[in-house]
């Protein structure tokens, strides 16, 4: 069945023919049974289900209309990414409309049809969805931030606007987001629990209530920047600094005495080779100013390790910074002793000390390395690098004319200087440390020169602390298809307009720029103005691709690029596990948080804000309250519902050869729900379903994005013995407790 795309601007063609008159919804002649809104029980072994109040709209009858009802399920449409959005960053939903009790429309007057409509709250866009009847049907894709669903009795089925009698209506969950009560919040003049006014409460609680309006930051902390065009309440802007000492590297060191960070080297390695990596101070130049930061081997990012599949390489690591640290080889199924987790697989490498890693590259794919001790500080300051494991099959990803490696990041500045970090504990514990300076490969103004018609293979890695990117190319015709992700290729290539990349995830895309010109690499998302209760379009430019004219049209790679290829190597390997996809759920985890001692104004505003949580928090539009929170006041939690165990008290034991089906539930009803990129060390998994909808195109992963209020089912393949960590890869959430361990017994890693 053709899908219907609802856009905020522009008229739509009539879609009555695309909506069946009755019965089950249909996509490509396959029935899609409704689940969420009908209270269908979770699958065997599961107790957790998606959040109904975020993904299900119950239609209310108009006063005077009785005996009819309906609901609209906001189902997750297929996407190769952890969430489905369009190129502008609007979340996409497939709407499944169920109606019951509808009588003959003549019952309501001189009407012959019952028609469904989709409209924005201000009715500046109204779309006729066509005649409807009792039963369930798909109304296609919806990409409006806020919308209403209406059902009316009409004299004609193709009316351009609602003319008849309103029968049923409902508003999207996002419509609950509205401006807070200005009288209560504008001056922070509310009473604390137990009585007492603002002044009394602040005087009594000190840091817990923040400073008075107009007070300057204390203890060496600058204010974090506010997003241009947005404001927050004065009481929030006057919050005290976080309960931590501000830290930046190289205090008292003249940056000019340090070597300027170099672009990364590419180290082409063979099985048995040895490499030296040193973490040290470097000088980074940002917009003509020099700053002291970190780098591996004096480079930013660190060296790119290019190795063949199945190779083993020895890494000699020296720590020449003032923090103890380790190196974690993210995504690799390597020997447990070299996984780089302090206190679990090794002691931290103290300043001036060395450590020897034996790194095995079992699977093709794009990987990266970074610290696993205070990575909210050390990684963000530059300690990261890529690893490419080249498949034994030369045609693994299909042909491309060239390869480029892009490590995308954001970095938080306070004016012309970096925003300090918390020395004793992590700051920005609520949402994570969103940055305001976009970086590609450590540079704020990335440039790439290509030739028109070339097929460029992009290896994309998100190394940011918290930001999820929605990357695309603006300025001309750029065709893009995704071919691979964390641990190898997708079963099938897919055309995409943008690539959603959560922290620690990697995606591999083939891009062709057909015409000469400048193409901006942009991050386009929908931010939330919490003060206004409204969405706004947000666009950040990360760099530019300059496309030169070419006399060779098409290039030799053109036929392969124009075809969506099935990757037989990946598909055959995944097919070995397909008989396990319908197994009962073996384990469940839910993701939530607890707080204590946060400022009263923050507590009240966050509780108000919890009326609606977006599936993904794309940007840091509440910088003061986020900066004020530390891992001392905020505890992020992975909880096992079956036992009640949390974080490091969760005790899972597996054996090599086990195949485990796990349901991951991101709790919507928590103090501040947001997405979590969940990473599992030392193994690999398949993402089977999101909110009960089966995944149509699989690939092996080590990190999966969990949008708010959703359930994600994964199939975890256990191949690697040892003690392994699993955790949220928002760095501040990890530092605030969101991590667990599991043990794998058995001889050999395969």
N, C-alpha and C positions, 0 to 999 in steps of 0.2 A: 504494500500500500504506500502511495506517496506520502511523504511527511509534509506537514504544514508548518512553516516558519513564521512565527509572529514577531514582527519587528516594531520598535517604538515609533519609527517614522516610515512613511510610505504605505500606500494602499496594498491590499492583498487580493489575489484572484479569488473567486468563489471556490469553496471547497466542499460543497454539498456532495459532489460525486465521490469524494475521498472518504466520506463517513458512511459506514454501513447503516442500514435502517434499523437493525436490531442485532442482538446476539453479542458474542464476545468480540473484543477489539482484535484487529487483524494487522499484522505486519508481514508482508511477503507471504500471505496466505497461511500464516501460522498463528494459531490462537494464542492470546496473551491473557492468561487468567488474572483477574485482580487479586491483590493480596493485602496490602497494608490497611486500607480503609475498611476491609471486610472482617478484620480481626482474625485472619487466618493464623493458626498457631505457628510458632517458629518450627524449623525442621527438627527431626529427631536429634536429641542430644543438646538442643539449644534452648535457652530461656530468654535471650535478648532479641529485641526487634527494633526496627527503625523508629524514629520519633514521629508519631502520628501528627503532632501539632505543627511540625515543620514541613511535612510532606503529604498532608491530607487536608482537604478543604471540605467541610460539611455544609451543604447548601441549605439555607434557611428559607422557609416559605414566607411569602409576603403575608401580612395580616389579612385575614379573611379567606386565605387559601389553605385548605386542610387536605390531609391524606396523601400528599406527595412529598418526596424526599429525594436527595441526591448527594453525591460526593464526587470530588475531583482528586484523584491521586496524582501527585507530582512524581512520576517515576523517573529514575535516572536513565537517560538515553545512553546508548553505547558511546564510549569514548576510549581511545587508547590510553588516556590519562586517568588520574585518580578522581577527576571531576570533569564534568562536561560544561564548557563555556564556549562562547563564540569569540570572534577576533576582538570585539570591543570589551570583552570581559564579563558580559552578561551570562548568568547561569542559565543553562538549558534544562528544560524538563519536558518529558513526554507526558501530556495530560491524558489520563484515562477517566472519562466521564461516565458515571453510573447514575441512572435515573430510575425511580420506582414510583408507581402509583399514578402516573400521568393518565388522565382520562382523555376522551375525545376533546380536541381544542374547542369545539363548538360549545362545550360546557361553560366556557368562560365568556361567551359572547359571539360576535360575528367573526370567528376566526377559523382557519382551516389547517393551520400548522403550528407546531411547537418548535421554536428555534433557540439555539444556544448562541451566546455572544461572549466575546472576550473584550475587555475594555480597560483602559488605564483609569486610575481613581478620579481624574479630572475629565474623563471622557474626551480627551483630545485625540484619542485613537480608539475606534470601535470597530471590531471585526465580526462579521457575520460568519458563524461556524456552520450554518446550514441547519436543516430540519433534524430533529432528534426524536427518539422514542425511548420507551422503557428498555433497559439493558445497559450494556457497557460497550463503549467504543473509544478509540483513540481520537483525540482532537489535534494530534500532531505536536510539534515542538513549540514550546513557549519560551521566549527569552526576555520577557518584561521583568524589570526589577520589582515593580508593584503592579498588581492587576486585580480585576474582578471577573468572576464568571457569572453570567446572567442567563436565565431561561425565561422566555416570554411566549405568550400566545400571539400569533401574527396572522394577518389576512393573506400575506404572500410570503413565500419562503426566502426570497432574495432581496428583501428590503435592505437598503444600505445603512439604515439606522433603526434603532429600536422604536417601533411605532405602537405596538400592541400593549397587552397587559403583562406586567411583571409577575412571574410565578415563584421563581427561586433565585437566590443570589448568595454569593460568598466572596470574601476578599482573601487575597493571598496572605500567607503568614507574615511576609515582609511588611504588610500594611499596618501591622501592630506597632511597628517602629514609628514613634512620633516624638515631637519635642517635649522634653520634660517640663513640669510645672515651673514656670519662671518665678512665681512668687516663692516657691519652696527652695529653689536652687540658685538663683542668680547671684546672691551675695553669700551663699553658704549659710544662710540664717535659718537653720532648722534646729530642732531640739534633739539632743542625744537621748538615747533610750534611758529611761529613769528620770527624765526631766533635766532642766537647766538649758539655758540658751547657748548660742554659738560661742560667745566670749567665755562663759563659764566652762563650757565643754573643752574649748581649746586650751584654756589656762590649766585645766585639770589634767588633760591628756598629753600635752606637750607635742612631741613629734607625731603622735597618733592623729592629730587634727591639723597638722601643718602650720605654717606661719600665716600672719595676717596679710591681707592683700597689699602688694607693693613691696614686700620684703625681698631682699636680694638673697641669692643662694649663699649658703654658708659652707665652711669646711673645705673650701677649694673647689666646690662643684659649680660648674656653669649650668645655666638652664638648658634643657634640651630644646631643639628648634621645634616650633609649631609649623604644621603644614601651611603653606601660603593660602590665604583665602578662608581659613577655618579659625574659629575661636572656641574657647572653652570657658567655663564659669570662673570668675575671679578666685573663688575659694580653691579651685583645682590648680590654677596658675600659681597660687601662693603656697603650695605644698612644700614642706621641708625636703631637703635632699634625702636620698635613701640612707639606710643605716649601714653604711659601708664607707671605707676610706677610698677616695678617688685614686685610680692608678692609671698611669701611662708609662710606657717603657722609656728608659734612657733619660730619666730626670737628672739634670745637671750635665748632660752630655751635649756637646755642640754637634748637631747633625752633620755639619761640614766635615767632621773628623771621621765619619763613617763612609764606607763605600756605597755609592749609589746602586740601588737594586737593579740587577740586570734582567732582561727578559729570559724566560726559561730556556734551558738547553733541552734537546731531545737526545736521550740516551738509548741507543739501540742495543739491546742486551740479548745474549744467548743463554741457553741452559748452562748453569754452573758459573756464570759471571758474578763478579763482586762489585759493589757500589758503595761509595761513601756519601752520607748525608749529614750535614751539620746544621743545626738550628742556631741562628745567630742574629745579631742586630744588623739592620740595614737602614739606609737612608731612602725614604720614599718622597718623591716630588709630586705634589698634588696642586694643580693650578698655581704653579710658580713658587710654592712654599715647600720647604723641606721639613719632614717629620721623621722621628725615629720609630721604626716598626720592626717586624721580624721577617725572616726569610730562610728558606733552605738553600744552602750553598750560595748565599748572596743573591738569590734569584726570587722573583715574585711574579707568578707562582713558582713553586719549586720545580725541579727537573721533571720532564715528562719521560716516564719509563715505558719504552716500547719493547714488548717482549712477545715471543711466540707462545701459543697455547701449550700447556703442560710443562713449561720451563720452571725451574727453581733458581732463585737468585739470592745471594747473600748481601744484606744491607748492613753496613757498619755505621751506626748512628752515634754522633757526638752532640751532647747538649751544651751549647755555649750561651744560653740565656739564663736569667736569674730565677726562673720558675722550674720546678721539677716537671718533667713531661714524659710522654711516650709517643710512639707512632702507631696509629691504627690503620690497617690496610683494608679500607672500606670495601666490602662486598666480596672479598676473596675467600674461597674455601681453602684456607691454608692451615698449617699446623697450629694447634691451639696456643702453644707456648709463644708464638710470634704474633698473636692477635693484638697486643698493645693495650690491654686494659689494666690500669694500675690497680693493685690489690687483688686482682683475679688471676691474670696470667703472668704478671711480672710486677716488681716494685717500680715505682716511678724512677726515671733516670734523673738523678740529681744534677745540679749545675756542675759542669766540668767533667761529668762521667760519660761513659759510653755503654752501648748495648748492641748486641748482634742479633739481627733478625734473619730467619730463613723463610723467604717468601715464595710460596708456590702459586703459580698462575694456572689454575685448573681449567677455567672456562673462558671462552672468548667474550669480549665485552669491553666497556669503558669503566674504569674504576678510579678511585682517588685515595690519597693518604692524608692524614691530618692527626693532630694530637687527640688523646682521649683523657686528658687531665686539664680541667678548666679550659675546655675548648671554646667556651663563650668568649674568652680573652685571647688565647694563643692562636686559634684558627682565624679569628676575625682580624688579627693583626698581621696575618700573612703566611702562617704555616700550613700550607696545603699544596698539593700537586696531583697531576693526573697519572694514570697508568692505562695504557692500551694493550690489551691482550689480543693478538692477531690470530684469527681462526686458522686451523690447519687446512680449511677449505678456501681456496682463493676467491671463490664466487659467493662467499658467505652473505654479504650484504648487497650483492649486485654491483654493477660497475659505477664508478664515479671518476671524474677527471682530477679531483684533488680532495685533500682532507684538511679540515681546520678544527682546532680544539678551542672551545670557548668555556671558560670557567666564569659563570656569572655570579655577581655578588652585589651587596650594598653595604655601605660603610657610614656610620653615624658621625657627623661633624657637629661641633658647636661653634658656629661662626667659621673662622678660618683654621681652627684646630680640631683634632679628633676629640670626640666626647669621651671623657674618662670612663674606665671600667670600675666595678667594685672589686677591691683587693681581697677582702675577707670572704666575700660571698657575691653571688651574681645579682646584678640589678636587672630591671626590665623583666621581672619574673612572670608577670601576667601574660603578655602577648609575645615576649621575646624582643630582641633588640633590632627593630626596624631601622635601616639606614636611610639617609637622604642623598647619598652620593652613590650613583650607579657605576659599577666597575665590570669590565670584561678583561680577564687575564690581568687583573690588578690595575688596569688603566681606565680613567674616567672618560676618555674619548677614543674608543676603539675604532680602528679603520681596517678595512679589508679591500683589496683590489682584485677583481675577477673579470672575466671576459664574458660577454653575452653568449648565452647558450651553454656555458659550462655547467656541468653537474657537480655541485660542491657537497661533499659529505661533511656535515656538522656533527661533532661530538660535543654535546652540551652537558655541563655539570653545574648544579646549583650548590655553591659553597657558602651561601648566606646563613646567618644565624637563625632567621625565622621567615624571611619573605618567600612566598610562593609567586613565581613569575608566570605571566601569560605572554609569551614572546611571539612576535610576528615581524614581518617586514613591511614598511610603509613607504609609499612614494612611487609605486609602479607595479608591474606584473611580475610577481615572484611565486612560482609554484613550489609546493613543499609537500613531501610525504615522509611519514615516520616509518623507519625500518627496524629500529631496535631500541632497547632500553637497558636497564642495569646490567643484566647478565645474559647478553646475547640478543638474538633477533626475535621479532614477532613472527607468528605463524604466517601472517600476510601483511604486506605493505598497505598503508592507508594514506589517502589524501587528507591533509589537515590545513586549516587556515592559520592556526597558532599552536604553540606547544606549551602546555602547562607543566611547570617544573617546580616541585616542592623541594625544600632543603634536603640535600644528599642524594636526590634522584638524578639519574642520567637518562638522556634520550638521544638517539641517533637519527638524524634526518637527512634526506637528500633534497637539495634546493637547486632550482634552476632559475636564473634571471634572464628572461628572454630578450629584454630590450636594454640598451645602454641607459645610464642615469645613476642617480644616487638613491639608495634604498636605506632608510633608517631602520636599525634594529630597535624595536620599541617594546615596552612592557605596558599593555593596556588593560586596565582593570576597572572595577566599579568600587570606589571607596565609599565609606559611610560617614556622613556628617552627623555625629551623635547629638550635637546641640540642636540641629535642625530636624533630626529624624528623617534624613533624606539621603539618597544615593547621589554620587557625582562621578563623572567620568574622569579618570586619572591616566595620564600618559607620561611615561618616562622614556627618554632616548638613551640607549646604552652605547650606541656607536653608529657607524655608517658603512655600508658596502658600496663601493664605487665600481660601477659596471661599465667597462669599456666596450666599444663596438668590435665586432668580429666579422671576418670575411667567411668564416666557416660555419654554415648553417645547413643542416644541424650538425652537432658534434657526433662522433661515433657512439657516444653513450645515449643519444636521444631515444632510440627505440626502446631501450630497457627502461629509461626514466618514464616514458609515456605509458608503460604497462605496470599494473599493480601485480607484483610477483608474489607467489607463494614460496616461502622459504622451506624447502623440503627437509633440510637438516634440522631446523627447529621444530617443524610440525611433526616429524617422525619421533623425535625424542619426547615431545609433550604427549603424543598419542599413547605412549606406554603407561601414562597415568590417568587416562580418560575414564577408565572403569572405576576409578576411585572418586570421581567428582560428586557422585550422589551419595557417598557414605554419610553416616550420621556425624554430627559435630562432636569432636573429641574433647575440645577445650574451648573455653570462652574467656575473653578479657574485656573489661570496660575501662574507659579512660575518663577521669574526672579530676577534681581538685578540691582542696580545703584551704581556708585562709584563717589567720588569727592576727589581731593587732593591727589591721590596716586602718588608715584614716577614716573617720566617720563619714566624711563627704564622699569618699571613694566607695565605701560600702553601700551607701544609699543610692548613689548614681549607678553603680554596677547592678544592683538589684532591679532598678528601673529598666536598665538596658537589657536585662535578661528576658524581656517580653519577646524578643526575637534575636536569634543568632544566625548570621549568614553562614552558609556551608563553609566558606573560606574567608578568613579575615585577611584581606589583600594588602592592607597598608596600615601604618601606625598613626591613626588619627586621634589618639588619646595619649600623647607623649608624656605629659606630666604624671598622670596617675600610673602609667606603665613604668616610667623611670623610678618613681618613688617606691615601687614594690621590689622586694628582694626575696631570695630563697629562705630568708628567716621568717617572713610573713606568709609566703605562698608555698603550698606543698602540692605539686602535681602528682597524680596517682594513677598507676595501673593496678586494677583490682581484679581478682579472680572470683566471680560470683559464687562458684561452687563451694569455696572454702572461706571466703571473706579475706583471704590473704592479700597483702598489698606490697607492691614494689619488690624490694629484695627479700621479702618473706615468702614470695611465691616459690614453690618448690616443684618444678617439673623434672621428671626423669625419663629419658628416651634411650633407645638403643639404635645403633647404626642399622639402617635398613627400614626403620619405621617411616610410615607416611601418615602425617597427622593433619586432620582437618580442624581449623581454628576459626572461630567467629570473633571478630574485633568490633566492639561497639563503642562509638564515641558519644559519651553521655551528654545529652542536650540539657538536662535539668541539673546543671551544676552552676556554680557561682559565676563563672565566665567560661562558657564553652567556646572552643575554637578548634581548628583542624590540627591534626597531629601526623607528621610524617614518621611512620613507625618502621624502625630498622631492626633486622635480626642478623646477628653476627654468625659467620661461619657456615651457614646453610643457604639454601635458596628455596623460593616458593612460587606458586602460581596464584594469581588473583582470580578466584572462581566466580564471584558474584558480588554485586553492590546492591544493598537494599533488596536482596532476594532476586535480582535480575541477573541471569547468567552472563558472564563475560564472553563476548563473541570472538575475541582475538587475543590469544595468550602469549606471554613471554615470561621467562624466568626473571624474578625480581629479588631484591634484598631490602627495598624500602617501598612502602606503600602509603599514599596519602589517604587519611581518614577524615572526610568532611564531617562537620558537626551534625550530630543526630543520626548518623548513618550506621549501618552494619556492613562489614566487609568480610567475606569468607575467603580464606586462603588455604592452600594445600601445601604444607611444609614437608619437604623431603629431608630426611635426617641421614646425612652421609659422613659426618665429621665428629669424631669423639672429642670430649673436653668440656670445660666450663665456659658457657657462652652467654653473652649479654644480649638483651633486646631492650630497646628504649625509643623514646621520642627523639627525633633529630632536630627539634628546635632546641638550640644549645642551652637556653635558659631554663627550659622545662626539664632537660636532663639534669642540670645542676640543682633544680628544685625537687629532685627525687624520682622522676618518671623513668625508672629503669628496673629491670628484673634479670634474673639468671635462670638458665636451665642447664641440666647436666645430660651429656650424651655418653653412654658407655659403649664399649665395643672396640675391637682391635682394628687398627688401620683406618685411614681416611678415604680409601678408595682411589 
